[in-house]
Amino acid sequence: YLRFLAEKVWLHVRREIPDATLLVVGGGLPVKEQELLSGIPGVRLTGFVENLELEYKSASVFAAPILSGGGIIVKILDAMAAGVPVVTTSYGNEGIRAEAGKDILVADSPEDFARELVMLLKDPVLRNAVAERGHRHLMVNFSEERMIETLDAAYQELISTAG
């Protein structure tokens, strides 16, 4: 998904916000990918970081263009927990089930994804509103109590069908 973001989305964002920076956080990126990304204006590679939470909290927006699969994408939950507004795809929101346009922004084409990123980057009021609603969605639907309830219900269903 990083190539999608860097090659197809980022140029649209930079046209609208020429000084925007795409921070690629984490280690283990193949050398070919590092070379490709380091040649794109506004892209900065951090490599491995000790405190990932600080990186989330320093971000204006979290971009997660999940292009296949689905389920619960933990990185998106981490961003929401840190109070960062998220732009993702339909796949990225599949397991999270946040309300698109309010708790999270969802876009599937490169142009729409870029438009949502730009909108959040340019509008601090919207950015804060999406961040707050996303955090609230996380607390309601992914709290420890809620996860225990969900696991218990699945366990009870498993027992009732096995017996």
N, C-alpha and C positions, 0 to 999 in steps of 0.2 A: 504494500500500500504506500510505501514511502516514495517509490518511483512515480506513482499516480499523482501524489501530492506535489512532488518537486517538479515533475516534467509537464503535467497537464493543468494543475491548479495554480501553482505559485506564480507563473508569469502573469496571469490575470490579476492576482492580488497586487503584485508589484506595479502594474500599470496604474492601479488606483491609489496605492500607497507606496511610493518609490523607496521610502526608507524602512519599510517593514522587514523584520528579520524572522526567518524560519529557523527555529532552534531544534536540531535533531539530537535528542538526548539518549545516551546509552552506548554501551560498548558492543563489540562483536560484529560490527558492520563489515561486510566483506570489502576488501581493498578496491575492487571494481566499483562498488557502490559509493565508497568514500571519494574516489576520484571523480565520478560522475557528479555527485552532489557538491563537492567543493568548487566545481566550475560554474555553479549556478549563482547568480548575484543574490545576495541577501540570505543565503543559506549558511548556517554556522553549525558545525559538528562539535559536540562537547566530548564525545567519548563517554567512558564510564564516569558516573558521578556518585559520590558517597551518599548524598542526601537527596533522594529523588523528590521528596515532599517539598523541599525548597524550590526545586525547579518548577513543580506544578504551581506553587504559590506565586512565583515570579512571572508566570505566563499571563498574557492578556486573554488568550483563547487557546483551547486544546482542539487540535484537528485530528480526527480519527476516521480516515476514509477506508472503512472496512469493506472490501470488495467481494468477499465470499464468506461462506460459513454462517456464523451467527452465534446465538447463545449469549451468555453474559460476558462482555468484554471488560475485564478487570481494570484495564488502563482508563477506560471511560469512567468507571466508578471511582477510581482514585482521583481523577480530575474533578469530578463532582464533589467528592469529599473535601478537596482542597479549596472549593469555592470558585472553580474555573468554569466558565461557560464552554460547552462542547458543541462542535459541529461534527456530525458523523453521517453515515449513509443509513439506508433502511436496514441493511444487515447489522450495522453497529448498534442500532436501537432495538433490534429484534428481541433480545432477552431482557433488556432494561425496561422496555415498554414505557418510556417517558413520553409526555405529551409533546409532539413535534410542534415547534413554533413557540413553545412556552418554557418547557423544562429543558429542552435540547433543540438544536436546529438540525434538520435532516435534509440532505441534498445528495442526489445520486450522480448527476453529470458533473464534469469538471467545472463548467461555467457556473452552474448553480452552487456548487460547493464554494467556489471562489467568491461568489456574490454574498453568501452567508458569512464567510470569514470577514470580508470587507465591511459588511454591515455592522458586525460586532466590533471590529477594530475601530470604526469611525464613531460609534455611538456608545459612550460610556454608560448612559442610562439603560439602554437595552442590554448591554453587556452585564451590568450588575443585576438586572431583573432576571435574565436567563440563568446566571450563576446562582442566585438565591433560590429560584424555583427548582433548578437541578439539584441543589444541595438538599432542599426539602424533600424532593422525590426520593432521593437516596435514603434519607433518614426514615421516611415512612415505609419504603418498600424493601430496604436492604439492611435494616437494623438487626442487631443480634437477635432480638426477640422474634422479629418477623422471619428470620432465617430458621430459627428453631421451630416455629409454627409450621413452616413450609416442609422442613425435613420430617417433622412428626407426622404431618398429614400424609406424606409420601410413604412413610414407614407403615402407618396404619392401613393404607390402601394395599400395600404389598402383603401385609399379614392377612388381610381379609380375602384377598384373591388366592393366597397360597393355601388357605384352610378350607 
